[in-house]
């Protein structure tokens, strides 16, 4: 149940993928997520550059339904890159960014993407650096997005 790293391309060996901690730190990333339905990259020391690489793989991907990027170092730039991918992604239903470094700018970028994306049903942004303006942007999204049913923003800097 692990992805196979071959020629610096991540290819799913099963439908549940996880990258080894050592490989994440030493590998310049280029993802091929053709067969991967769930990708867990929790506590892998990922940063904004890693999120940009992941976002490129998400664009046009029609298989990946769950992406967990918890307990990393992803900030506003990485969140904005993933948000950009959400504009065209038609498969992802669950996205989790708990315990990262996402602030108001990242939350606002995600909120804008969710106004367009009508597939994602659950997003978890708990335990980040989101302030009141970012929470407001997410709340505004709920006025137009009728698909999103789970929005978690606990343990942020909202008030």
N, C-alpha and C positions, 0 to 999 in steps of 0.2 A: 504494500500500500504506500509506496513512496514513488516520487518522480525520479527519473533517471537523468543524470546530468551527462550529456554527451556532446562534445564539441561546443561547449558553452551555450547550448540550447537546452532549455528545460522541456522535456517531453514526458507526458504523464504515462506511467506504467500501469496505473489503475485510475479509478475515478476519485481517489482521495490522495492529494499530494501534500508533501511537507518537505521543505528543504533543510538539509543538515546545516547546523550552525556554522561549521567550519567553511563549507562551500559558499555560504552567503557572504561571509566576510572577505573571501579571496577571489571571488568570481565576478568579472564584468558581466552584467546581466543582459541577456536577450532571451525572452520567453517565447515558448511555443506552447500554448495552452489548448491545443486542439481537442484532447481527450479528457481534460481535467474538469470535473464538476465542482470540486471543493478544493480550495487552496488555502492552507493554514500556514502563515508565516509569522507566528507569534514568537516574540522574544528573540528575534534574529538580528538585532542591531541595525535594522533598516533605516535609511535616512531619506531625504528628499530625492536624491538621485536614484535610489532604488525604486521609489514610488513612481518616478517618471518612466523608468523601464517597465514597470508593471502596467502603467497606464497605456503604454504603446501596445502591449499584448491584449489589453481589454478592448481596444477599439475594434469593432467589428466581430469580436468573439461572440459566438452563439451557443457556447456549451457551458462555460463557467457560471454557476449559479450562486456560489458562496465564496466570499473572499474575506479572510480574517487577517488583519495586519496589526494585531494587538501587541502592546508592550514593546514598542520600537521607538525610534527617534524621528518619526515623520512629522514635519511641521507644515506650515501654510503652503509652501511651494509644492510639496508632495501631495497634499490634499487637493490643491488646485489642479494638479496634473490628473489625478484620479477623477476629479469632477469633470474635467474636459472629456475624459473617456466616457463618462456616463451619458454625455449628450448623444452618443451614437450606439452605446451598448444596449442590446435588447435581450440579454439573458440573465444578468446579475440580479438576484432577488435579495441577497443578504450581504451587507458590508459592515465590517466592524473595525473601528479605529481606537479602541479603548487604550488608555495609558500611552499616549503619544504626546506630541508637542504642538498640537493643532490649536491655533488661536482664532480670533474673530475673522481674519481674512480667509482662512481655510474653510471655516464654517460657512461664510458668506458665499464662497465659490461653490461649495457643495449644495447650498440652498438654491442657487441659480440653476445648477444642473438638474436638481430635482423638480424644478418647475417644468422642465422639458421631458425628463425621463419618466416614463409611465410603466416601468417594470419593477424597479426596486421597491420592495415592500417593508424592509427593515434596515435601519442604519443605527449603529451604536457609536456615539462620540463621547462616551463617558470618560471622566478622568483626564481631561485635556486642559487647555488654557483659554477656552471660549468665554468671552465676556457677554454682557447683556446685548450688545448690537448683533453678535453672532446668533444668539438665541432668538432675537427678534426676526432675523432673516429666515431662520428655520421655521418660525411660527408663520411668517408670511407665505412660505412655500405650501404649508398645509391648506391654505385657502384655495389653491389651484390644483394641487396634487391629491387626487382621490385614491391613489393606489397605496401610498405609504401608510402603513398601519402601526409600525413600531418606530418611534424616534426616541432614542435614549441620549440625554445630555446631562446626566447626573455627574456630580463631583467636578464641576467646572467653576469658573470665576464669574458666575452670572450675577450674583447679588450678595 
